[in-house]
Amino acid sequence: MGSELTPLFRTVRLTLALASALSVVFLSRSVRAAYGTKVAKYFLVLAATQFHVPFWAGRTLPNMLAFPLGASCSLSLSLRARF
């Protein structure tokens, strides 16, 4: 049973990790529009070097399923609306 589901789990985790990475990039673009290029670069370096975001990005946990839309995209949309 486990070996038949392995490709499906890999696909789901890769899709989730890609969505998380794209949401962080979307957030960094909003940070760049609001605060400038230098701050956006620092934000990307900080986000990439923290342990928990890259490690948990592809895990199928409820908080990481909500991360791309709930945290990153909603925060970036609110930044774009303010500035």
Number of C-alpha atoms within 10 A of each C-alpha: 5 7 7 8 10 11 11 11 14 12 12 15 16 15 14 22 23 15 18 26 20 15 22 23 19 18 25 24 20 22 23 16 15 17 14 13 14 10 15 20 15 12 18 16 11 11 17 14 11 10 10 10 17 15 10 15 23 21 17 14 11 8 13 19 17 13 20 23 15 13 16 20 20 15 17 22 13 11 17 15 10 8 10
